[in-house]
């Protein structure tokens, strides 16, 4: 989408300057480059910002690193041409963003989320970098097509893994809540507040 919009604005700039205003080829090409570049910069994805005030330094560092990885995953996803693969990559990025948000709300989950933050995000980013690189080369060999297909299939598994990881973190919170509710209920019974 970003590529197309930049090309469209550049084309409009060229048509306006060269065809309609008859300003010359050099000026029209300069306007085209400026129009494309300005559009490209204006439509850049906004970085994820989280305030780290009062947070333990190791949690803040882990969140900051995670945010960089997720932002890169989402940026790479935007470059993928095949809709189904792009959808999986975007879903992975959004789930990753959700896990980071959950971790920000409950920093005590850092130990449980460490492998996700230290390994899975970086590995997923590297796989997406390779996929984008190979797909943009437009190699027509059978090996290249099969490799891209394998990566596309892997992304579905990665998405499910990210979902499971997020659900696992939530399940432990739900279990803690259940224990707390049972304790409250039994305390109220002992105090005569419940029958």
The 8 nearest C-alpha neighbors of each residue, nearest first, counted from 0:
[[1, 3, 2, 4, 77, 5, 78, 42],
 [0, 2, 4, 3, 5, 42, 39, 43],
 [3, 1, 5, 0, 4, 6, 39, 7],
 [2, 4, 6, 0, 1, 5, 7, 8],
 [3, 5, 7, 1, 6, 2, 0, 8],
 [4, 6, 35, 38, 8, 2, 7, 3],
 [7, 5, 9, 3, 4, 8, 10, 35],
 [6, 8, 4, 10, 9, 5, 3, 11],
 [9, 7, 11, 5, 10, 6, 34, 35],
 [10, 8, 31, 35, 34, 6, 12, 7],
 [11, 9, 7, 13, 12, 8, 6, 14],
 [10, 12, 8, 14, 13, 9, 15, 7],
 [11, 13, 9, 15, 31, 10, 14, 30],
 [14, 12, 27, 10, 31, 16, 11, 15],
 [15, 13, 18, 11, 17, 12, 16, 10],
 [16, 14, 19, 12, 13, 17, 18, 11],
 [15, 17, 20, 27, 13, 14, 22, 12],
 [18, 16, 21, 27, 14, 22, 13, 23],
 [19, 17, 14, 21, 15, 20, 16, 13],
 [18, 20, 15, 21, 17, 16, 14, 22],
 [19, 21, 16, 22, 17, 18, 15, 14],
 [22, 20, 17, 18, 19, 23, 16, 15],
 [23, 21, 17, 20, 16, 26, 27, 24],
 [24, 22, 26, 21, 25, 17, 27, 16],
 [23, 25, 27, 26, 28, 17, 22, 21],
 [26, 24, 28, 27, 23, 29, 22, 30],
 [25, 27, 29, 28, 24, 23, 30, 22],
 [28, 26, 24, 13, 16, 30, 17, 29],
 [27, 29, 31, 25, 30, 26, 24, 32],
 [28, 30, 26, 32, 31, 27, 25, 33],
 [31, 29, 33, 27, 28, 32, 12, 34],
 [30, 32, 9, 28, 34, 13, 12, 29],
 [31, 33, 35, 29, 34, 30, 36, 28],
 [32, 34, 30, 36, 31, 35, 37, 29],
 [35, 33, 9, 31, 37, 32, 36, 8],
 [36, 34, 5, 9, 32, 38, 33, 37],
 [35, 37, 39, 33, 38, 34, 32, 40],
 [36, 38, 40, 34, 39, 35, 33, 41],
 [37, 39, 41, 5, 35, 36, 40, 42],
 [38, 40, 36, 37, 42, 41, 5, 35],
 [41, 39, 37, 43, 38, 42, 36, 35],
 [40, 42, 38, 39, 43, 37, 36, 44],
 [41, 43, 39, 40, 38, 44, 1, 37],
 [44, 42, 40, 41, 45, 39, 1, 38],
 [45, 43, 42, 46, 74, 70, 73, 41],
 [44, 46, 43, 47, 42, 70, 48, 41],
 [47, 45, 48, 44, 70, 67, 66, 43],
 [46, 48, 66, 45, 49, 70, 67, 69],
 [49, 47, 46, 50, 66, 63, 45, 51],
 [50, 48, 51, 47, 63, 62, 103, 66],
 [49, 51, 52, 48, 59, 54, 53, 103],
 [50, 52, 54, 59, 49, 53, 55, 56],
 [53, 51, 54, 50, 59, 55, 49, 56],
 [52, 54, 51, 55, 56, 50, 59, 58],
 [55, 53, 51, 52, 59, 56, 58, 106],
 [54, 56, 58, 57, 59, 53, 106, 51],
 [55, 57, 59, 58, 60, 54, 51, 61],
 [58, 56, 60, 59, 55, 61, 54, 62],
 [59, 57, 61, 55, 60, 56, 62, 106],
 [60, 58, 56, 62, 57, 61, 51, 63],
 [59, 61, 57, 63, 58, 62, 56, 64],
 [60, 62, 58, 64, 59, 63, 65, 57],
 [63, 61, 65, 59, 64, 60, 66, 58],
 [62, 64, 66, 60, 65, 61, 59, 67],
 [63, 65, 61, 67, 66, 62, 60, 68],
 [66, 64, 62, 68, 63, 67, 116, 61],
 [65, 67, 69, 63, 68, 64, 70, 62],
 [66, 68, 70, 64, 65, 69, 71, 63],
 [67, 69, 65, 71, 66, 70, 120, 72],
 [70, 68, 72, 66, 71, 92, 67, 65],
 [71, 69, 67, 73, 72, 68, 66, 74],
 [70, 72, 74, 68, 69, 73, 75, 67],
 [73, 71, 69, 75, 124, 74, 70, 92],
 [72, 74, 76, 70, 71, 75, 92, 89],
 [75, 73, 71, 77, 76, 72, 70, 78],
 [74, 76, 72, 78, 77, 73, 71, 127],
 [77, 75, 73, 88, 85, 78, 79, 74],
 [76, 78, 74, 75, 79, 73, 85, 89],
 [79, 77, 75, 76, 80, 131, 74, 85],
 [78, 80, 85, 76, 77, 81, 131, 75],
 [79, 81, 82, 78, 85, 84, 77, 134],
 [82, 80, 84, 83, 79, 85, 86, 134],
 [83, 81, 85, 84, 86, 80, 79, 87],
 [82, 84, 86, 85, 81, 87, 151, 88],
 [85, 83, 87, 86, 151, 82, 81, 88],
 [84, 86, 82, 88, 79, 76, 87, 83],
 [85, 87, 83, 89, 84, 88, 82, 90],
 [88, 86, 90, 84, 85, 89, 155, 154],
 [87, 89, 91, 85, 76, 90, 86, 84],
 [90, 88, 92, 86, 91, 87, 76, 73],
 [91, 89, 87, 93, 92, 88, 94, 86],
 [92, 90, 88, 158, 94, 89, 93, 95],
 [91, 93, 95, 89, 90, 73, 69, 94],
 [94, 92, 96, 90, 95, 91, 97, 89],
 [95, 93, 97, 91, 96, 92, 90, 98],
 [96, 94, 92, 98, 93, 97, 91, 69],
 [95, 97, 93, 99, 94, 98, 92, 100],
 [98, 96, 94, 100, 95, 99, 101, 93],
 [99, 97, 101, 95, 100, 96, 165, 102],
 [100, 98, 102, 96, 97, 101, 103, 95],
 [99, 101, 97, 103, 98, 102, 96, 104],
 [102, 100, 98, 104, 99, 103, 105, 97],
 [103, 101, 105, 99, 106, 104, 100, 98],
 [102, 104, 100, 101, 105, 106, 99, 62],
 [105, 103, 101, 102, 106, 100, 99, 107],
 [104, 106, 102, 107, 103, 108, 101, 109],
 [107, 105, 102, 108, 103, 109, 104, 58],
 [106, 108, 105, 109, 110, 102, 111, 58],
 [109, 107, 106, 111, 110, 105, 112, 102],
 [110, 108, 112, 107, 111, 106, 113, 58],
 [109, 111, 113, 112, 108, 107, 114, 106],
 [112, 110, 108, 109, 113, 114, 168, 115],
 [113, 111, 109, 115, 110, 114, 108, 116],
 [112, 114, 116, 110, 115, 111, 109, 117],
 [115, 113, 117, 116, 118, 112, 119, 111],
 [116, 114, 119, 112, 113, 118, 117, 120],
 [117, 115, 113, 114, 120, 118, 65, 112],
 [116, 118, 114, 115, 113, 119, 120, 121],
 [117, 119, 114, 121, 115, 120, 116, 122],
 [120, 118, 115, 122, 121, 123, 116, 117],
 [119, 121, 123, 122, 118, 116, 68, 124],
 [122, 120, 124, 123, 118, 119, 125, 68],
 [123, 121, 125, 119, 124, 120, 118, 126],
 [122, 124, 126, 120, 125, 121, 119, 127],
 [123, 125, 121, 127, 122, 72, 126, 128],
 [124, 126, 128, 122, 127, 123, 121, 129],
 [127, 125, 123, 129, 128, 124, 130, 122],
 [126, 128, 130, 124, 129, 125, 131, 123],
 [129, 127, 125, 131, 126, 130, 132, 124],
 [130, 128, 132, 126, 127, 131, 133, 125],
 [129, 131, 127, 133, 132, 128, 134, 126],
 [130, 132, 134, 128, 129, 133, 135, 127],
 [131, 133, 129, 135, 130, 134, 128, 136],
 [134, 132, 130, 136, 135, 131, 129, 137],
 [133, 135, 131, 137, 136, 132, 130, 147],
 [136, 134, 137, 132, 133, 131, 138, 130],
 [135, 137, 133, 134, 138, 132, 131, 139],
 [138, 136, 135, 134, 139, 133, 143, 132],
 [137, 139, 136, 140, 143, 133, 134, 144],
 [140, 138, 137, 141, 143, 144, 142, 136],
 [141, 139, 143, 142, 138, 144, 145, 137],
 [140, 142, 144, 143, 145, 139, 146, 138],
 [143, 141, 145, 140, 144, 146, 139, 147],
 [142, 144, 146, 140, 141, 145, 138, 147],
 [145, 143, 141, 147, 146, 142, 148, 140],
 [144, 146, 148, 142, 143, 147, 141, 149],
 [147, 145, 143, 149, 148, 144, 142, 150],
 [146, 148, 150, 144, 149, 145, 151, 143],
 [147, 149, 151, 145, 146, 150, 144, 152],
 [150, 148, 152, 146, 151, 147, 153, 145],
 [149, 151, 153, 147, 152, 148, 154, 146],
 [150, 152, 148, 154, 149, 153, 84, 147],
 [153, 151, 149, 154, 150, 155, 148, 156],
 [152, 154, 150, 156, 155, 151, 149, 157],
 [153, 155, 157, 151, 156, 152, 158, 87],
 [156, 154, 158, 153, 157, 152, 87, 159],
 [155, 157, 159, 153, 154, 158, 160, 152],
 [156, 158, 154, 160, 159, 155, 161, 153],
 [157, 159, 161, 91, 155, 160, 156, 154],
 [160, 158, 162, 156, 157, 161, 163, 155],
 [159, 161, 157, 163, 158, 162, 164, 156],
 [160, 162, 164, 158, 163, 159, 157, 165],
 [163, 161, 159, 165, 160, 164, 166, 158],
 [164, 162, 166, 160, 161, 165, 167, 159],
 [163, 165, 167, 161, 162, 166, 160, 168],
 [164, 166, 162, 168, 167, 163, 98, 161],
 [165, 167, 163, 169, 164, 168, 170, 162],
 [168, 166, 170, 164, 169, 165, 163, 171],
 [167, 169, 165, 166, 170, 171, 164, 172],
 [168, 170, 166, 172, 167, 171, 173, 165],
 [171, 169, 167, 173, 172, 168, 166, 174],
 [170, 172, 174, 173, 169, 168, 175, 167],
 [171, 173, 175, 169, 170, 174, 176, 168],
 [174, 172, 176, 170, 175, 171, 177, 169],
 [173, 175, 171, 177, 176, 172, 170, 178],
 [176, 174, 172, 178, 173, 177, 171, 179],
 [175, 177, 173, 179, 174, 178, 180, 172],
 [178, 176, 174, 180, 179, 175, 173, 181],
 [179, 177, 181, 175, 176, 180, 182, 174],
 [178, 180, 176, 182, 177, 181, 183, 175],
 [181, 179, 183, 177, 182, 178, 184, 176],
 [182, 180, 184, 178, 183, 179, 185, 177],
 [181, 183, 179, 185, 180, 184, 186, 178],
 [182, 184, 180, 186, 181, 185, 187, 179],
 [183, 185, 181, 187, 182, 186, 180, 188],
 [186, 184, 188, 182, 187, 183, 181, 189],
 [187, 185, 183, 189, 188, 184, 182, 190],
 [186, 188, 192, 190, 184, 185, 189, 193],
 [189, 187, 193, 191, 185, 190, 186, 192],
 [188, 190, 186, 191, 187, 185, 192, 193],
 [189, 191, 187, 188, 192, 186, 193, 185],
 [192, 190, 188, 189, 193, 187, 194, 186],
 [191, 193, 187, 188, 190, 194, 189, 186],
 [194, 192, 188, 191, 187, 184, 190, 189],
 [193, 188, 192, 191, 187, 189, 184, 185]]
